[in-house]
Amino acid sequence: MKWKKIGAVVLSAAMLFTLWGCSKGNESAESGEEKGDVIELKFSSAGSDNSTWQEGALKFGELLSEYTDGKYKVTVYPSDQLSGGNQAGGIELVQNGSTDIHLQDALVWSSVSEKSIVASFPWLLPTYEDVDTYMAGEGGEALKAAVSESGVVCLALGENGYRQVVNTKQAIASPEDMQGMKLRVPGSAVHISLLKNIGADPISMNQSEVYSSLQQGTIDGCENTLDLLYSQNTLEVVDYLTFWNYSYDPLFLSVSQKLWDSLSEEEKEAFTKAAEEAMDYQKQVTRDKVDDLMEKIGEEYSDLEITKELTEEQIAEFQEAVAPVYEEYREAMGEDLFKAFGYTFQ
């Protein structure tokens, strides 16, 4: 009987030791780092799976894995899958740390951080040379700081590209050509204001309604990136395409504050390097795609009248017409922010 009791005590002790060991093993697995396990990160992107946004996001994952010796594995969720397609919801998820990394453009970010849209102001950056000069300098740093004030850490800037204009009425070369033209615009107050100042009649509507509205004459035209104008078949129902580079739309690659605070200094450097190189790659892919699309459009839409660029004099005329937009936002944005992009008030 005595030996039975001793055996029971030994067995109980062994079970407790085993449970304690499993518990410690689980803690180690959950921490991810103690045993050298791969840490998986969620990357939410508003771009579709065949977009240059997706190419940039995938490149970031490759580079981060390389620069951290495989410690981090990035899974990309395109089209804001994690927020049910809700773009504003995608921002909220990275703000509260539910997702780790996020890619979104200035138009959507401006609903959270007003100053993030400054690079999209009318004809502020009318050439790629302007873009590369200011986005790589004080202007780009100011944009990242503006986004980072919203509870995330913006690491790098990508490119959605220039928004061009198409219509069914006439070629566009001056503000006079825009008088009374009914144009669909995004919901941005800046874009609505600037089109009013050049004489157009801006109309907000869902992108899904644009094709039929152009067919029916509800609107005369719209503006968007060349990629979307082509992929959504908008060019089938318009007669004129003008490359006027009136509004540049940057992308923001950000990480959650929660993730950032968990990183070592060495890891922060790796994340930043991967982000910057991935967005440099994404920008080049985007510009190459524009070149390819210009060639395709010329071949596939032979009846489309295309104005490939505006002259410096024509751009200056538009810039003069939209000067009131800058005055309207002078106080809210701050003169220093505009100055960071080379714009000074008279």
Secondary structure, DSSP 8 states (H G I E B T S, - for coil): -HHHHHHHHHHHHHHHHHHHHHHHHHHHHHHSTTTT--EEEEEEESS-TTSHHHHHHHHHHHHHHHHTTT-EEEEEE-TTGGGTT-HHHHHHHHHTTSSSEEEEEHHHHTTT-GGGGGGGSTTSS-SHHHHHHHHTTHHHHHHHHHHHTTSEEEEEEEEEEEEEEEESS---SSGGGGTT-EEEE-S-HHHHHHHHHTT-EEEE--GGGHHHHHHHTS-SEEEEEHHHHHHTTGGGG-SEEEEEEEEEEEEEEEEEHHHHHHS-HHHHHHHHHHHHHHHHHHHHHHHHHHHHHHHHHHHH-TT-EEE----HHHHHHHHHHTHHHHHHTHHHH-HHHHHTTT----
